[in-house]
Amino acid sequence: MPLEFKPKTQELDSSFFTIFPGLCKGCGLCIEKCPKKCIVWSNTLGVYGTPSVEADDDCIGCGICQNICPDCAINIEKKVKH
């Protein structure tokens, strides 16, 4: 599994989910607090060599993961509906 420090952005149905592996220590708070249970461990390693996370299309872009992350390793950008 590669140790990554550049941000990884996923385009999901409702939002853009960006993880910064270089900041993620793998605490799992985002997984625990996600109301849709759509955040899972990924194959990309974080800062301590622990897995970072990724989301799936069940993500509603609520931002709870971004707000709960103690290391500011997640950014959620909600898509604008036209």
DAPE-V417531 format. One record per helix or strand of 3 or more residues. SS is the DSSP state (H for helix, E for strand). FROM is the first residue (numbers start at 1). TO is the last residue. If there is no record, write none. Layout:
ss:SS from:FROM to:TO
ss:SS from:FROM to:TO
//
This chain:
ss:E from:8 to:11
ss:E from:15 to:19
ss:H from:29 to:33
ss:E from:39 to:45
ss:E from:51 to:55
ss:H from:64 to:68
ss:E from:74 to:78
//
